[in-house]
Amino acid sequence: MKARRGQGLFRDNVLLIESFCRVTGLRVADHLRASHIKPWAKSDDNEKIDGNNGLLLSPHVDHLFDRGWIRFEADGMMVPSQRLDPAVLASWRIEPVWEKQSFNETQQMYLHYHEEFVFKS
């Protein structure tokens, strides 16, 4: 499978800002995905590689975030969509937050985009 151009650079840039999955607490980068906050397809060339436009997430958390089933508040709190079946979070043992850590201002800008255009409210 071909990697998207800039994907390796994006991951490296995310690793400069994020060091663990904000939901599971996992700190082993080999098992985390660098997930775009503002989707790749909607991002300009700079946003595609901006580490502030990314989160390190466990694969199942990345799935929920990419599809708009969860979002994050500025203080780091995870918020599930009211449309998400609670059984999903329960079966994956997902708690609202593992280690709450605030987002920087640039990350918050991207999170606002995610909340407005991706999150299933």
N, C-alpha and C positions, 0 to 999 in steps of 0.2 A: 504494500500500500504506500502510495506517495504521501509524504508529509507536506502540509501546507507550507508555502514559502514563509520563512520568518518564525515558524512554530517553535523551533529550538531556541531562538533568541528570545521569544516571548516567555518561554518557560524559565530561562535563565533570569530574565528581568523580574518575573513573579517571585522567584526564589530570593531575590534581593529584598523583597518587601514582606512576603509571607513565609512562615516556617513550619506551619502545621495546618491540618484540617480544622477549621473553626467549629465543626460540629462533632467529630469523633475524637479529636485531640491527637490523631495519629501524626507522628513527626518523621516518619520514614519516607522521604521524598520519592523513592523508587515506586512506592505504592500509592502515590497521590497524583491527581490530574491537575494540570494547570488549565483552569477553566476561565474562559472569557466572561466578564460580567456583562458588558455590552457585546452582543454576539459578533463574531468574526464577520459575518455577511453584512452587518450594519455598520461596521467600523471602517474608518478611513485608514490609510496606510500607517499613520503614526499610532492610532488607537490599537491596531492589530498587534503591535509589539510593545505597547506600554504596559509595564509591569503593574501599574496601578489599576489596569483594566482586567486584572486577574485574581483568582483565588486558588489556593491549593486545596483540593477537596478529595475526599475518599470517593471512589467510583460511584457508589450508590447515592451519595450526597450530590455529586456532580450531575447525575441523572435528574434528580429532583430540581436542582437549581436551573439547569439548562432548559428544562421544560416548564419552568415557572411555577412549580409546586411549592417552592420555598423562596423566601427573600431574607435579607438581613437589614436590620436597623443600623443607624450610624454608630451606636454603642457596641455593635457586634452581636446583638441578640437575633437569633434565627426566628422567623415568623412563618409558620406554615399557611398555605392557602386554606381558606374555609372549604374549598372544593376538594381538598385532598382527603381521602379516606384515612381516618386516624389509625386504622389497622396497618397501613403501610409503615408509618413511623414506629408503631409498636413492634411489628415483626422485625424491623431492622434495628430496633433498640436505639432509635434516634431521640435524643433529648434536645430541648430547645437550644442549649449552648453547652459546649464543653469548657472552654476557657475563654470567657468573654474578653474581647480586646477591641477597642474602638478602631474605626477606619479613619484614614487620613482624608483630607478634603477632596483630593482628586478621586480617590476610591469612592467617596460618597457621591460624587457627580455621576460616576458610572452606575452606582447602585440605584440612584434616582431613575436613570434610564431603564434599568432592569425592572424596577417596581412599576414604572409607567407603561412599558411596552411588552414585557415578558411575563411578569407575575400574573397568575390567575386569581384576581381578587374576587 
